């Protein structure tokens, strides 16, 4: 149920995006690199925010207040990720459109699971024991959502334009480690 597990899976998705590749295009490489850099920067910010949101929970503090704070932090990170991806505008390549759609679906799925966490916490009263099972299930679903998106994004690595843009992007290089 640990949010640190979610952060680890977030790192996996970020690395999958980094490894993915971004599609062929008639657009200039600099446009593709700019978009890739923005996407990787958004994912890095999201990953850092999720890790920070779950810090107390990962250290074993499972109070209702701490769980609620973590849920709020993840919800805020998800909203910021969606806003950041939306602000990138139309991707410059066809396969990046697919990547953006995959990432958009991920943010929708993450929001749904945060809503489930909030509902479980809201229904738990002062006893968080009952909520822990529901929260754990929602975190596991988020992990699965991240893994599914990673698999979808790996399909994009066939395109050389994205691969080159990733290698040229400073944010993507930081994201991959």
Buried (B, 14 or more C-beta within 10 A) or exposed (E): BBBBBBBBBBBBBBBBBBBBBBBBBEBEBEBBBBBBBBBBBBBBBBBEBBBBBBBBBBEEEBEBEBBBBBBBBBBBBBBBBBEBBEEBEEBBBBBBEBBBEBBBBBBEBBBBBBEBBBBBBEEBEEEBEEBBEBBBBBBBBBBEBBBBBBEBBBBBBEBEBBBBBBEBBEBBBEBBE
